[in-house]
């Protein structure tokens, strides 16, 4: 894990410094003097060589100091951690939607295999995979935000509501506080960006799970269950699904990291106040410390998710558990 994080730190630190643009000049008014630019450049340590800057930054990271945001002029880590819960809630909600839709389509396709229903599901999977999530976002905004304004198309929560939150995990805290009015408002704001993220993943889940189920349905123990007189639904859900779901669980874990990465554009389109939206602002403002902090947090998050997926797969797979 440490090697991955150090590699990500090295890559992001040096790559963003070869991109044209002076972050100090961007934060000063047009009439700023050369002395003002030089003073701020020295204040943020940008007058040193790249290797010296990297060593100072890396030393600070090991001590928990990710520097100060150039554009917001606040410590980087509190800014990043303040936006991370919103992105996690959006990604988890999208994952739940994808699993529900993809699982339902896979089970329906297997239950009605070799019929027009399965063909329709295959076509739907193809459409879901062929259209990227940001284009789904634009389609949803036009359909359910403009033509039929059912859901909110911007923000995380209505500004008119009273917010008694202590943490940034608004959804979880609204449930704990029994503030279901806030919970419902949060879901209405999250639904369309989460759905846009979920549709391509749902198609992948549906495709893989349906194929795994179809292969499992031909195994001997499934055939034996049929001969015992069990219904087709019981055979699919109780006999075939537990074994067929293992490859899908691994795929879900891997795709979840891509889903979190996809929140960057989706949050921007819906003006959602998450870490992805902050990342775009940081890039526009050439806020080097903030970009570095966001990338490190994303890298750490991806590493943890992959580790959890591997451990979960080992626990659920009896061949690996008893190896």
C-alpha positions as CSV (number, residue, x, y, z in Angstrom):
1,X,0.0,0.0,0.0
2,X,2.8,2.4,0.9
3,X,4.6,1.8,-2.4
4,X,1.4,2.6,-4.3
5,X,0.8,5.9,-2.3
6,X,4.4,7.0,-2.8
7,X,4.2,6.2,-6.5
8,X,1.0,8.3,-6.8
9,X,2.6,11.1,-4.8
10,X,5.7,11.2,-7.1
11,X,3.7,11.1,-10.3
12,X,1.1,13.8,-9.3
13,X,3.8,16.1,-7.9
14,X,6.0,16.2,-10.9
15,X,3.3,15.9,-13.6
16,X,1.3,19.0,-12.4
17,X,4.4,21.1,-12.3
18,X,5.2,20.6,-16.0
19,X,1.7,21.9,-16.9
20,X,2.0,25.5,-18.1
21,X,0.6,28.2,-15.8
22,X,1.6,30.1,-12.7
23,X,-0.7,29.5,-9.7
24,X,0.6,32.7,-8.0
25,X,-0.1,34.9,-10.9
26,X,-3.6,33.5,-11.1
27,X,-4.5,34.4,-7.5
28,X,-3.2,38.0,-7.8
29,X,-5.1,40.9,-9.5
30,X,-3.9,41.9,-13.0
31,X,-2.0,44.9,-11.7
32,X,0.1,43.0,-9.2
33,X,3.8,44.0,-9.1
34,X,6.7,41.6,-9.6
35,X,7.6,42.1,-5.9
36,X,4.1,40.8,-4.9
37,X,4.5,37.8,-7.1
38,X,8.0,37.0,-5.8
39,X,6.8,37.4,-2.2
40,X,3.9,35.0,-2.6
41,X,6.1,32.6,-4.6
42,X,8.6,32.4,-1.8
43,X,5.8,32.1,0.8
44,X,4.4,29.0,-0.8
45,X,8.0,27.6,-1.5
46,X,7.6,27.7,-5.3
47,X,10.9,29.6,-5.6
48,X,12.9,26.4,-4.7
49,X,13.8,23.6,-7.1
50,X,11.3,20.9,-7.9
51,X,13.3,18.3,-5.9
52,X,13.5,20.7,-2.9
53,X,9.7,21.3,-3.1
54,X,9.0,17.6,-3.3
55,X,11.2,16.8,-0.3
56,X,9.5,19.6,1.8
57,X,6.1,18.4,0.7
58,X,6.8,14.7,1.3
59,X,8.3,15.4,4.7
60,X,5.2,17.4,5.6
61,X,2.9,14.6,4.4
62,X,4.6,12.0,6.7
63,X,3.8,14.4,9.5
64,X,0.2,14.8,8.4
65,X,0.7,18.3,6.9
66,X,-0.4,18.4,3.2
67,X,0.3,22.1,2.9
68,X,-2.0,25.1,2.4
69,X,-4.4,25.6,-0.5
70,X,-3.2,28.4,-2.7
71,X,-6.6,29.5,-3.9
72,X,-8.6,28.9,-0.6
73,X,-5.7,29.7,1.8
74,X,-6.7,27.0,4.2
75,X,-5.0,23.7,5.2
76,X,-5.5,21.1,2.5
77,X,-6.5,18.1,4.5
78,X,-9.4,19.6,6.4
79,X,-10.7,20.9,3.0
80,X,-10.4,17.4,1.4
81,X,-11.9,15.6,4.4
82,X,-14.7,18.1,4.5
83,X,-15.8,17.2,0.9
84,X,-14.9,13.5,0.9
85,X,-18.1,12.3,2.8
86,X,-20.4,13.9,0.1
87,X,-18.5,12.0,-2.6
88,X,-18.6,8.7,-0.7
89,X,-22.4,9.0,-0.1
90,X,-22.9,9.7,-3.8
91,X,-20.8,6.8,-4.8
92,X,-22.3,4.3,-2.4
93,X,-25.9,5.4,-3.4
94,X,-24.9,4.9,-7.1
95,X,-23.5,1.5,-6.2
96,X,-26.7,0.4,-4.5
97,X,-28.7,1.6,-7.5
98,X,-26.4,-0.3,-9.9
99,X,-26.5,-3.5,-7.9
100,X,-30.3,-3.4,-7.6
101,X,-30.9,-2.7,-11.3
102,X,-28.1,-4.9,-12.6
103,X,-29.1,-7.8,-10.3
104,X,-32.7,-7.6,-11.2
105,X,-32.0,-7.5,-14.9
106,X,-29.6,-10.5,-14.6
107,X,-32.1,-12.6,-12.6
108,X,-34.9,-11.7,-15.0
109,X,-32.7,-12.6,-18.0
110,X,-31.8,-16.0,-16.6
111,X,-35.4,-16.7,-15.5
112,X,-36.6,-16.0,-19.1
113,X,-33.4,-17.2,-20.9
114,X,-33.6,-17.8,-24.7
115,X,-36.7,-15.6,-25.0
116,X,-37.4,-12.0,-26.2
117,X,-37.0,-10.8,-22.6
118,X,-33.4,-11.9,-22.5
119,X,-32.8,-10.3,-25.9
120,X,-34.3,-7.0,-24.6
121,X,-32.1,-7.2,-21.6
122,X,-29.0,-7.7,-23.7
123,X,-29.9,-4.7,-25.8
124,X,-30.4,-2.6,-22.7
125,X,-27.0,-3.7,-21.4
126,X,-25.5,-2.7,-24.7
127,X,-27.1,0.7,-24.6
128,X,-26.0,1.2,-21.0
129,X,-22.4,0.3,-21.7
130,X,-22.2,2.4,-24.9
131,X,-23.2,5.7,-23.4
132,X,-20.7,7.2,-20.8
133,X,-21.9,8.4,-17.4
134,X,-21.5,12.1,-18.2
135,X,-23.8,11.8,-21.2
136,X,-26.4,9.9,-19.1
137,X,-26.1,12.8,-16.7
138,X,-27.0,15.3,-19.5
139,X,-29.9,13.1,-20.7
140,X,-31.3,12.9,-17.2
141,X,-30.9,16.6,-16.6
142,X,-32.9,17.4,-19.8
143,X,-35.6,14.7,-19.1
144,X,-36.2,15.0,-15.4
145,X,-34.7,18.4,-14.6
146,X,-36.0,20.5,-17.6
147,X,-38.8,18.8,-19.5
148,X,-40.3,17.0,-16.4
149,X,-38.8,18.8,-13.3
150,X,-39.1,15.9,-10.8
151,X,-35.7,15.9,-9.2
152,X,-33.2,18.6,-8.3
153,X,-30.4,19.2,-10.8
154,X,-27.9,21.1,-8.6
155,X,-26.5,21.2,-5.1
156,X,-26.5,18.7,-2.3
157,X,-29.4,19.9,-0.2
158,X,-31.9,22.7,-0.4
159,X,-30.5,25.9,1.2
160,X,-33.8,26.8,2.8
161,X,-33.7,23.8,5.1
162,X,-32.3,24.0,8.6
163,X,-29.1,21.9,8.8
164,X,-28.4,20.5,12.3
165,X,-25.5,18.3,11.1
166,X,-22.3,17.9,13.1
167,X,-20.5,15.7,10.5
168,X,-20.4,15.9,6.7
169,X,-22.1,12.5,6.4
170,X,-25.5,14.1,5.9
171,X,-27.5,11.0,4.8
172,X,-26.3,8.9,7.7
173,X,-26.8,11.7,10.3
174,X,-30.2,12.6,9.0
175,X,-31.3,9.0,9.6
176,X,-29.7,8.9,13.1
177,X,-31.5,12.2,14.0
178,X,-34.8,10.9,12.5
179,X,-34.8,14.0,10.2
180,X,-36.5,12.2,7.3
181,X,-37.4,15.5,5.7
182,X,-33.7,16.2,5.3
183,X,-33.0,12.6,4.3
184,X,-35.6,12.7,1.5
185,X,-34.3,16.1,0.3
186,X,-30.8,14.7,0.1
187,X,-31.9,11.6,-1.9
188,X,-33.8,13.8,-4.3
189,X,-30.6,15.8,-4.9
190,X,-28.5,12.7,-5.2
191,X,-30.7,10.5,-7.3
192,X,-29.9,11.8,-10.8
193,X,-26.1,12.1,-10.4
194,X,-26.2,8.6,-8.7
195,X,-28.3,7.2,-11.5
196,X,-26.0,8.6,-14.1
197,X,-23.1,6.9,-12.4
198,X,-25.0,3.7,-11.9
199,X,-26.4,3.0,-15.4
200,X,-23.1,1.8,-17.0
201,X,-22.1,-0.2,-13.9
202,X,-25.6,-1.8,-13.8
203,X,-25.1,-2.9,-17.4
204,X,-21.8,-4.5,-16.5
205,X,-23.2,-6.2,-13.4
206,X,-26.2,-7.5,-15.4
207,X,-24.1,-8.9,-18.2
208,X,-21.5,-10.7,-16.0
209,X,-24.0,-12.0,-13.4
210,X,-26.4,-13.3,-16.1
211,X,-23.5,-15.1,-17.9
212,X,-22.3,-16.6,-14.6
213,X,-25.8,-17.7,-13.7
214,X,-26.4,-19.3,-17.1
215,X,-23.1,-21.3,-16.7
216,X,-24.0,-22.4,-13.2
217,X,-27.5,-23.5,-14.2
218,X,-25.9,-26.4,-16.2
219,X,-24.0,-27.8,-13.2
220,X,-25.0,-31.1,-11.7
221,X,-26.1,-29.9,-8.3
222,X,-28.5,-27.4,-9.9
223,X,-29.9,-30.2,-12.1
224,X,-30.3,-32.3,-8.9
225,X,-32.3,-29.5,-7.3
226,X,-34.7,-29.5,-10.2
227,X,-35.2,-33.2,-10.0
228,X,-36.2,-32.8,-6.3
229,X,-39.1,-30.7,-7.5
230,X,-37.9,-27.2,-6.5
231,X,-39.3,-24.3,-8.4
232,X,-37.2,-22.5,-11.0
233,X,-37.1,-19.3,-8.8
234,X,-35.8,-21.4,-5.8
235,X,-33.2,-23.0,-8.0
236,X,-31.9,-19.7,-9.3
237,X,-32.0,-17.8,-6.0
238,X,-31.0,-20.5,-3.5
239,X,-28.8,-22.8,-5.6
240,X,-27.2,-21.0,-8.5
241,X,-26.9,-17.4,-7.3
242,X,-24.6,-18.0,-4.2
243,X,-21.9,-19.5,-6.4
244,X,-22.5,-17.4,-9.5
245,X,-22.3,-14.1,-7.5
246,X,-18.6,-14.4,-6.5
247,X,-17.1,-13.1,-9.8
248,X,-19.6,-10.3,-9.8
249,X,-18.6,-9.3,-6.3
250,X,-15.0,-8.9,-7.4
251,X,-16.0,-6.9,-10.4
252,X,-18.2,-4.7,-8.3
253,X,-15.3,-3.9,-6.0
254,X,-13.0,-3.0,-8.9
255,X,-15.6,-1.0,-10.7
256,X,-16.5,0.9,-7.5
257,X,-13.1,2.6,-7.7
258,X,-13.8,3.7,-11.3
259,X,-17.2,4.8,-10.1
260,X,-15.6,7.1,-7.5
261,X,-13.3,8.5,-10.2
262,X,-16.3,9.2,-12.4
263,X,-17.8,11.4,-9.7
264,X,-15.4,14.2,-10.8
265,X,-17.3,15.1,-13.9
266,X,-20.8,14.1,-12.6
267,X,-20.4,16.4,-9.5
268,X,-19.4,19.2,-11.8
269,X,-22.5,18.8,-14.0
270,X,-24.9,18.7,-11.0
271,X,-23.0,21.3,-9.0
272,X,-22.7,18.7,-6.3
273,X,-20.5,19.8,-3.4
274,X,-18.1,16.8,-3.3
275,X,-14.5,16.1,-3.7
276,X,-14.6,15.7,-7.5
277,X,-16.1,19.2,-7.9
278,X,-13.3,20.6,-5.7
279,X,-10.7,18.7,-7.8
280,X,-11.9,20.5,-10.9
281,X,-11.7,23.9,-9.2
282,X,-8.2,23.0,-8.0
283,X,-7.1,22.2,-11.5
284,X,-8.6,25.4,-12.9
285,X,-6.9,27.5,-10.2
286,X,-3.6,25.6,-10.5
287,X,-3.9,24.9,-6.8
288,X,-0.9,22.5,-6.5
289,X,-1.1,21.6,-2.8
290,X,-4.9,20.9,-3.1
291,X,-4.5,18.8,-6.2
292,X,-1.8,16.8,-4.5
293,X,-3.9,16.2,-1.4
294,X,-7.0,15.2,-3.4
295,X,-5.0,12.7,-5.5
296,X,-3.4,11.2,-2.5
297,X,-6.7,10.7,-0.8
298,X,-8.2,9.1,-3.9
299,X,-5.2,6.8,-4.2
300,X,-5.5,5.8,-0.6
301,X,-9.2,5.2,-1.0
302,X,-8.7,3.1,-4.1
303,X,-6.0,1.0,-2.4
304,X,-8.3,0.4,0.7
305,X,-11.2,-0.6,-1.6
306,X,-9.1,-3.1,-3.5
307,X,-7.7,-4.6,-0.3
308,X,-11.2,-5.0,1.1
309,X,-12.4,-6.6,-2.1
310,X,-9.6,-9.1,-2.1
311,X,-10.2,-10.0,1.6
312,X,-13.9,-10.3,1.0
313,X,-13.4,-12.6,-2.0
314,X,-11.1,-14.8,0.0
315,X,-13.6,-15.1,2.8
316,X,-16.5,-15.9,0.5
317,X,-14.6,-18.3,-1.7
318,X,-14.2,-21.6,0.2
319,X,-11.4,-22.8,-2.0
320,X,-9.3,-19.8,-1.0
321,X,-10.5,-19.8,2.6
322,X,-9.3,-23.3,3.2
323,X,-6.1,-23.1,1.1
